[in-house]
């Protein structure tokens, strides 16, 4: 029996409409997933106000390296999806030392812990809400995109995910090596982590396990096995200096029915999705909602 710490619904109707003035009102619930080491993953679910009256599709959303569950406009996107009738769940992958949103974070997580947390959040949604398990999609950015690819390739958590949308996925064998400064710098950091227990990068503690998991599994080599014929969209920015265009294109090529969407913006790795107002953000978010409506509702 899974155990969860649940925080009461923190926002309904009026707040959701404040965030997005048009569309169906939504409800929001925050909850905490306990880990074996005594830490907690902070999660937030956003879903249509009349949840429970029908079996909802679900999108599980993942952030990137050093991000949070609200990075890259994720909170607004979650509300937009809920207004369109699609439940969402987001996870902050950096564990908290207490079941408190403001609690100190450990600054230590890995690909496998991200996978486990996102799957546990999906479990929570399926156990507490009327979710259509045949209509679960994955949305993720950057390092979270690599995790989403891993989950899709492996049917991780026992779910056969219906579709996947990736923003600048760091899913190739050398994506994070490039980000860390190249192979020589990667090897240097890995050696230091082995000697000291971890090395720090942008405040994150990278353990030997963190490095090993990137080297042991290349998602691009396994995309065809379980997810090759399912819908995938990959968004990339020609001026992205964190995850290159070629990396995103390689990730898309791992799947038979993939579509790449190219944009150009000097917002780099942000894609203007965190902007308060942006024509590009509006276009991107509308496209994401349309993608999930088209590919999840047909499974209901």
C-alpha positions in Angstrom: 0.0 0.0 0.0 1.5 3.3 -1.1 1.6 6.1 1.5 1.2 9.8 0.6 1.2 13.0 2.6 -1.5 15.2 1.1 -1.9 18.9 1.5 -5.4 20.2 1.1 -6.5 21.7 -2.1 -4.9 25.1 -2.2 -6.7 26.7 -5.2 -10.0 26.2 -6.9 -12.1 27.9 -9.5 -11.5 31.6 -8.8 -7.7 31.3 -8.5 -7.5 29.2 -11.6 -9.5 31.6 -13.5 -7.3 34.4 -12.3 -4.3 32.6 -13.7 -6.1 32.0 -17.0 -9.2 34.2 -17.4 -10.7 32.1 -20.2 -11.8 28.4 -20.0 -13.2 25.9 -17.6 -12.3 26.5 -13.9 -9.9 24.0 -12.4 -8.8 22.7 -9.0 -5.3 22.3 -7.6 -4.0 19.9 -5.0 -0.4 19.7 -3.6 0.9 16.5 -2.1 4.2 14.9 -1.0 5.7 11.6 -2.0 7.8 10.1 0.8 11.2 8.5 0.0 12.9 5.7 1.8 15.6 8.0 3.1 13.1 10.2 4.9 12.9 13.0 2.3 9.9 14.0 0.2 9.1 15.0 -3.4 6.8 18.0 -3.6 4.0 17.5 -6.2 1.1 19.5 -7.6 -1.9 18.2 -9.5 -4.1 20.5 -11.6 -7.4 19.1 -13.0 -10.8 20.1 -14.3 -13.2 21.2 -11.6 -15.6 18.4 -12.3 -13.0 15.6 -11.9 -14.6 12.4 -10.9 -17.6 12.6 -13.3 -15.6 11.0 -16.1 -12.2 9.3 -16.7 -9.8 12.0 -17.4 -6.7 11.9 -19.5 -3.5 12.8 -17.7 -0.2 14.5 -18.5 2.8 13.9 -16.2 5.2 16.9 -16.5 8.9 16.9 -15.7 11.4 19.8 -15.4 15.1 19.9 -16.2 18.4 20.1 -14.4 18.3 22.7 -11.6 14.7 23.4 -12.4 11.5 23.3 -10.3 8.0 22.1 -11.0 7.2 25.6 -12.2 10.1 26.1 -14.5 9.5 27.1 -18.1 5.9 28.1 -17.6 4.9 24.7 -16.4 2.3 26.0 -14.0 0.5 28.0 -16.6 0.7 25.1 -19.0 -0.8 22.8 -16.4 -3.8 25.2 -16.0 -4.3 25.4 -19.7 -4.3 21.7 -20.0 -6.8 21.3 -17.1 -9.1 23.9 -18.7 -9.0 21.8 -21.8 -10.2 18.8 -19.8 -6.8 17.1 -19.2 -5.5 16.5 -15.7 -1.8 17.2 -15.0 0.7 16.3 -12.3 4.1 18.0 -11.8 7.0 17.0 -9.5 9.8 19.0 -8.0 12.6 16.4 -8.4 14.9 17.9 -5.8 13.8 16.2 -2.5 12.8 18.2 0.6 13.9 17.2 4.0 10.4 17.7 5.3 6.9 17.6 3.9 6.8 21.3 3.6 6.9 23.4 0.4 9.4 25.8 2.1 11.6 23.1 3.5 15.3 22.8 2.7 16.2 20.8 -0.4 18.9 18.1 -0.6 20.1 19.3 -4.0 20.7 15.7 -4.9 18.7 13.7 -7.4 19.4 11.4 -10.4 17.7 10.1 -13.6 16.5 7.0 -11.7 15.0 9.1 -8.8 13.3 11.4 -11.3 11.8 8.4 -13.0 10.6 6.9 -9.7 9.1 10.2 -8.5 7.2 10.9 -11.8 5.8 7.3 -11.9 4.8 7.6 -8.2 3.0 10.8 -8.9 1.1 9.1 -11.8 0.3 6.3 -9.4 -1.1 8.8 -6.9 -3.3 10.4 -9.6 -4.6 7.0 -10.7 -5.4 6.0 -7.1 -7.1 9.3 -6.1 -8.8 10.5 -9.3 -10.7 8.9 -12.1 -7.8 8.8 -14.6 -8.0 6.9 -17.9 -4.8 4.8 -17.8 -5.0 4.3 -21.5 -4.7 8.1 -22.0 -1.5 9.1 -20.1 1.0 11.4 -21.8 4.4 12.7 -20.9 5.7 16.2 -21.2 9.2 17.3 -20.1 12.0 19.7 -20.7 15.8 19.3 -21.0 17.1 16.6 -18.5 13.5 15.9 -17.7 13.0 15.1 -21.4 15.7 12.4 -21.1 13.7 10.9 -18.2 10.5 11.0 -20.2 12.2 9.2 -23.1 13.4 6.5 -20.7 9.9 6.1 -19.2 8.3 5.9 -22.6 10.9 3.4 -23.9 10.5 1.2 -20.9 6.8 1.5 -20.1 8.2 2.6 -16.8 5.8 2.2 -13.8 3.7 -0.3 -15.8 2.1 2.4 -17.9 1.8 2.3 -21.7 2.1 6.0 -22.3 0.0 7.3 -25.2 2.2 10.2 -26.5 5.1 12.4 -25.5 5.9 16.1 -26.0 9.6 17.1 -25.4 11.1 20.6 -25.2 14.9 20.5 -25.9 15.4 17.0 -24.6 18.8 16.1 -23.3 18.3 12.6 -24.5 21.5 11.8 -26.5 24.6 10.0 -25.2 26.6 13.3 -25.2 23.9 15.9 -24.4 24.9 16.4 -20.7 28.6 15.9 -21.5 28.3 18.9 -23.8 26.5 20.9 -21.1 29.2 20.1 -18.5 31.9 21.4 -20.8 33.0 18.5 -22.9 34.4 15.0 -22.4 37.6 16.1 -20.6 35.6 18.2 -18.1 33.0 15.4 -17.7 35.7 12.8 -16.9 37.4 15.2 -14.4 34.1 15.8 -12.6 33.3 12.1 -12.6 36.7 11.3 -11.1 36.2 13.9 -8.4 32.7 12.6 -7.6 34.2 9.1 -7.1 36.8 10.4 -4.7 34.7 12.9 -2.8 31.2 11.4 -2.9 29.9 14.1 -5.2 30.8 17.2 -7.1 28.7 20.4 -7.4 27.3 22.0 -10.5 25.0 25.0 -10.2 24.3 24.0 -6.7 23.4 20.4 -7.5 25.3 17.5 -6.0 26.3 15.0 -8.7 27.2 11.6 -7.3 29.0 8.7 -9.0 25.6 7.2 -9.6 24.5 10.4 -11.4 27.3 10.0 -13.9 26.9 6.3 -14.3 23.2 6.5 -15.1 23.9 8.9 -18.0 26.6 6.6 -19.4 24.7 3.3 -19.0 21.6 4.1 -21.1 21.2 6.1 -24.3 17.4 6.7 -24.8 17.9 7.3 -28.5 19.1 3.7 -29.0 15.8 2.3 -27.5 13.1 4.5 -28.8 11.8 2.0 -31.4 11.4 -0.8 -28.9 8.1 0.2 -27.2 7.3 3.7 -28.3 8.4 3.8 -31.9 5.0 4.1 -33.4 3.4 6.5 -31.0 3.0 10.3 -31.4 6.0 12.4 -30.4 6.7 16.1 -30.8 10.0 17.7 -30.1 10.4 21.5 -29.8 13.8 23.1 -30.3 15.3 26.6 -30.5 17.9 27.2 -33.1 19.6 29.5 -30.6 19.4 27.1 -27.6 22.9 27.1 -26.1 22.1 24.4 -23.4 20.6 21.6 -25.5 21.6 22.1 -29.2 19.2 21.8 -32.1 21.1 18.7 -33.3 20.5 17.0 -30.0 16.8 17.6 -30.1 16.6 16.4 -33.7 18.5 13.2 -32.8 16.0 12.6 -30.0 13.1 13.0 -32.4 14.7 10.6 -34.9 14.6 7.8 -32.3 10.8 7.6 -32.8 9.0 6.7 -36.0 6.0 9.0 -35.7 7.8 12.1 -34.5 7.4 15.7 -35.5 10.0 18.4 -34.9 9.0 22.1 -34.3 11.7 24.7 -34.8 11.6 28.2 -33.3 14.2 30.9 -33.0 14.4 33.1 -29.9 17.2 34.8 -28.0 15.5 33.4 -24.8 17.8 30.5 -25.4 16.8 27.5 -23.3 13.7 29.2 -22.0 11.7 29.4 -25.2 9.8 32.4 -23.8 7.5 30.0 -22.0 8.1 31.7 -18.7 7.3 35.1 -20.0 4.2 36.9 -18.8 3.2 37.7 -22.3 4.7 36.5 -25.6 3.4 35.6 -29.0 5.8 32.7 -29.2 4.8 31.4 -25.8 1.1 31.6 -26.8 1.8 29.7 -30.0 3.8 27.0 -28.2 1.4 26.5 -25.4 -1.6 26.3 -27.7 0.3 23.8 -29.8 1.1 21.6 -26.7 -2.5 21.6 -25.6 -3.7 20.7 -29.1 -1.1 17.9 -29.3 -2.4 16.3 -26.0 -6.1 16.8 -26.8 -5.7 15.2 -30.2 -3.6 12.2 -29.0 -5.1 11.5 -25.6 -8.8 12.0 -26.1 -8.9 9.5 -28.9 -8.0 6.9 -26.3 -10.9 7.7 -24.0 
